[in-house]
């Protein structure tokens, strides 16, 4: 279960970002099979990582944290 944020940082927007990040971190085999069939697996995984980076930046901004360096963010596509 996701940790409950403090009242100050709790918002529907932040909840939506956390849910989308969770979804992006979930392996979706059906979509990956379609991407493989269409020959766009690398593009799909690159786009997924770009979306994760964007959402993490947005989340940190809402929480008032410093922007992250994307080089230090783990690649969530490493399980390919």
Buried (B, 14 or more C-beta within 10 A) or exposed (E): EEEEBEEEEEEEEBEEBBEBBEEBEEEEEEEBEEBEEEEEBEEBBEEBBEBBBEBBBBBEEBEEEEEEEBEEEEEBBEEE
